[in-house]
Amino acid sequence: MFKRQLLVVLLTVTLALPMVAFAETDSENLPVALITADSICNQETLGVSENGSFVELEPVWEGKHYNCSAGYYLNSKTFECAVCKSGSYCTGFNAQFDGKDGGINSCPDGYTSVSNTDKLAKTEQDCYKNVELSCAEKKPYTGGNGTAVYVQETVSCTLYSGSEAANESVCATLCRIDHLNCASGYTEQTVDGELTCVETGIRCEAGKYISQDSGKCDAVCPENSYCPGGLFTVSNANESIAECPDGLKSPKGSKSENSCGKILRIDGEALYLHRNKSDNGHPSLVIQMEDGLWYADAEPIEKGEISINPDSGKKLHMMFKGREYTVHTKTEK
């Protein structure tokens, strides 16, 4: 038993130190095998026996386990936990050494990181890049009916990996709106602490305009004009009505310039013609004039007879491919 203990001690020394360990004889003057760092670990070399029988020894090897916290990595040269390198992020390491730095990852292309004991780069979101963002992108004006003018057009920001949206960046200064350029009929006001364009004008429906007498949009668009409708202010109320160009004519209540055209007199009644053929799926009355073709709309009589114009009681009938129609002044929807 004493001999066995001695050999175990020798074996332990041999495995722990890169040096020669040997014994020529033991206390009972029995020969003991020479053991070196290059020796094969088997029973022939070790010469281990018990009660005259050989004992098999089977060494079990296991790599050393390392544990580094997030923000640190295992340095493969020093075998110590080190602070994460700049340009990288370290999620930590809790495993056996595999021959290379453990728990360290490079930041995505275009991103970097600064890591020290005060600020450890632990995840990819700690990787960042510096960008210039337009204030219109960083803090867009969403109130509508106008555009924002900012104190400064761009701002320097830090954008973190995985946060590509402009509003998720960290900027050196805030984007501030200096003022708003509001659309006609709107004025700049502060609502709930935010600048916004508020409707303060006069709204007209198409076919009507702002009367100078009432200051309201309650007047029917007169003949030879058109009234597109919209939002107007007192200062631009005249824009609520426009004259037909080039001396063209239009019926009362016209809503667009397309209603401006020529007049064809039929038994003293005015039939208003327009330049472009309507796409209502029905035939049109076509009149050839010196300056080209002009059109009047027609409607099948089974859908109801229509007067030549809204103020007339007279009707103009025509036949087309065996179907009867009444011809009338264009009615705008």
N, C-alpha and C positions, 0 to 999 in steps of 0.2 A: 504494500500500500504506500509506503514511503517513496518507493521508486516512481510510482505513478504520479504522486504529487510533484516530485522533482521535475518530471518530464512536462507536466502541465505548465509549471512555472517557466521552463525553458521555451516551450511553445509560445506562451504569452509574450515573452520578451522578444522572440523572433518576429512575431507578427506585428509588434508595435514599433520596432526600431529597424532601420535599414543597416544592420550590422551583423557580423558573424557571432552566433551563439553556439557553444559546443561544450561537451563534457566527454572526456575519454573513458572514465570509469565512474561508477556510482559508489555509494558507501559500502556496498557488498562486493566491490571490485569487479562489477560486471560492465562490459563494454556498452557505451551509449553512442548512437549515431551522431555524426557531425551535422549540425543544422545551420544553414545559411539562408540569406534572403532569396536565393535561387532554388532552394530545396523544394522538391515536390512533396506536397502535404499528403503523405500516405503512410501506411503502417510499416512498409519496408524501411522507409527513411527514418521514421520516428522510433521504430522498434518498441512500440508500446505493447505491453502484454499484462494480463492479469490471470493469476493462478495457472501460468504456463500457456494461456491461450491469447492469441492476438485480439486486440480491441480496435475496431474501426472508428476512426475519427472523421467527422464530416463538417468542415468549416462552413459557417453561414455568414455571407457578406451582405451588408445593407448600407446604402449611401446615407450620408448625414442629412437630416431634415432641417430646412431653414424656414423662417417665418418673418416676412417683412410687411409692415403695415402699408396701407394705401398712401401714395405719395413718395414711397421708397421702392427701390429695386435691389435685387441681389447682385452685387458686383462679382463677376466671375474671376477676377484677379485677386481681390482681397478677401473674398468669401464673407463680406460684411454687407449689411443693409446700408445703402447710400441714398442721399436725396436725389429725386428724379432729375434727369438732365433737362436743360432748356431745349425746347423743340420737341419734347416728348411728354407723355403722361404715363403714370405708373399706378396700376390698379392694385399693387401689392403682390407678394409671393408667399405661397405656403405649400411647399413641396420639397422633394429631394433635388439636390443639385444635378443638373443635366448637362453641364459643361459649358453653358453660355449664360449671359446676363438674363436674369429672370424677372418677369413682371413689368417690363418696360415696353412701351409702344411709341412709334413715331406719330406726330400730329399729321393730319391730312395735308395734302399738297396746298401750299399757299398759307398755311396756318403755322403758328409757333406757340411757344409757351415760355414763361419765366417761372422757374421753380426754386424756392428756397424754404427755409424752415418756417418763415412767416406766412408763406403762401405756397402750399404744395399742389402740384398738378396731379390730380387723382383720377380724372376721367377725361374723355375726349372733349367734353364741354368746357374744359379749362384751356383748350387750345383756341387761339384767337388770331384775327388779322385786323389791321387798321385800314379803314376805308373812308372815302368821302361820299356822303349821301346828300342828295338834294333835299332841301326842306320840304318841297312839295311831295317828295316820296316819304320822308320821315314823319311829317305831320300834315297829311293832306287835308284840305278844306272839304268837308263833306256836306255842308249846309245847302249847296246848290244855288242856282240863280245868280252866280257870280264867281269870280276867281280871286285867289288870295295873293297878296304881295307881301313877301317875307322881309324881315329885318336883314337877313343874310340868305343868300341863295343856297349855300351848301354848309355842311357841318362835318367835322372830323369825328368819326365814331369807331368804337371797338366792337367787332362782330365776332361772336363766339361760334365755334363749330356746332352744327346742328340747329342754329338759330338764324336761318337765312332771311327771315322777315325783317324789314327795316325797323319795325317798332319793337323788336327784341334786342336791338343793339344798345350799347352804352355810349353816349356821345359826350364830348367835352363841354358843349354848351347846348342850351335848349333852342329849338326852332320856334321863333315867335312871329306871329302874323302882325305886320305893321298896319295894314288896312285891306279892305275888300273893294274890288271893282264890281259893283252890283249891276245886274241887268236893268234895262229900262223898266220902271214901275216898282223897283225894289230899292230900299235904302239900307245902309249898314246900321245895325243895332247890336247891343250886347244882350244876349239872352242866356241866362244861367251861367254867366261868367265867360261866355264864348261869343266871339264876333260872328254874326250871321246876316244874310241878306233877307230882309223882311218885306213882304209885299205891302206897299203903301200907295200904289197907283190905282188907276181906274181900269177895270177889266171890261172888255167889250166882247160880245159874241159876234161872229162873222156876220156881215150884212148890216151892222149898225155902227154908228160913230158917236163921238162925244159932242154933244150940243154945247155951243158957247153960252146959250141962255141958261141951261140947267147945270152945266158942268158934269153931267152924267152921260153914260153911254146908253141913251134912250132914243136916238134919232135913227130912222130908217135910211139906209144909204140911198142918196138921190140918183136920178138918171145920169148916165154918162160918167159914172164913178164906180168905184168898188171899195169895199170895206173888209179887210182881211181878218179883223178881230185881233185880240191880244191884250196885253197889259200896257197901259200908258200912264204917263204923269201929266200934270197940268201943263208943264212946259213943252211936252211933245204931243199934246192932244191932237194937233193937226195931222199927225201920222196915222190916226185912226181912219182917215179917209184919203183916197187918192183918185185923181182924175184919170180917165182912160187916155192912153197915149195916142198921138197922131190924129186927134180929132175923132176917134172911134166912139161908138155909142154903146150904151148898156142899159138894161132895164133897172128899175128901182130894186133895192135890196141885193144887188150883186155882191158876191163875196170874194171874187178873185179877178185878176186881169183877164182870165180866159173868157169871161163874159163880155168883154169889150169886142165890138165888131161893127157890122153894117146894119142898116135898117132897110127892110123891103116892105113897101107900103102895099097892102092888099085891102082894097075897098076902104081906104082911109085908115086902116088899122096897122100898127107897127109890128112887124115880125122881125125880131132881133136875130141876126145871123152871127155865127162865130167862126173863127179861122179853122179850128180843128174838128174833125168828125168825132162825135161822141162814140164811146165804146160800150154802149148800152145793149148791143146785140140787135138793134132795130135799124131799118134803113133810114136815111136822112134825105131831106130835100136839098139838092145841090144847085147853087146859083153861080153861074160863070160871070165874073165881072172883069173889068180891065186889069185889076191887080191880082187876079187869081180866083180860086174857088172859095166859096163861103157856104156854110152849112146851117140848116135848121133841123131840129130834132123832130121825130115823129113817134107816135104811140098807137098801138093797135086799139081800135075802138072798143073791143070787148073788155079792155081794161079801164074804160071810161073815156069819154070825149073831153079833149082839153082845148081851151080857147087859144086864139092866136097869141095873146099875151094876158097876164093876170087881170088887167083892167078892161079887157075886151070881152064882149059877149059873143063875138063872131068866131066861127070855126072854119078851118081850111082842111078839106079832105083830100086824100090822094090814094090811089090804088097801086099796089106793088105785088106782082105775082099772085094776083087773085085775092089779096088781103087788103082790107081797108084800114087806113090810118088817119089820125088828125095831126097836122103839122102845128108846132107851137114853139114859142120862145123857150130857150134852154132854162130848165129849172135846176138850180144848184142845190146839192144835198148839204 
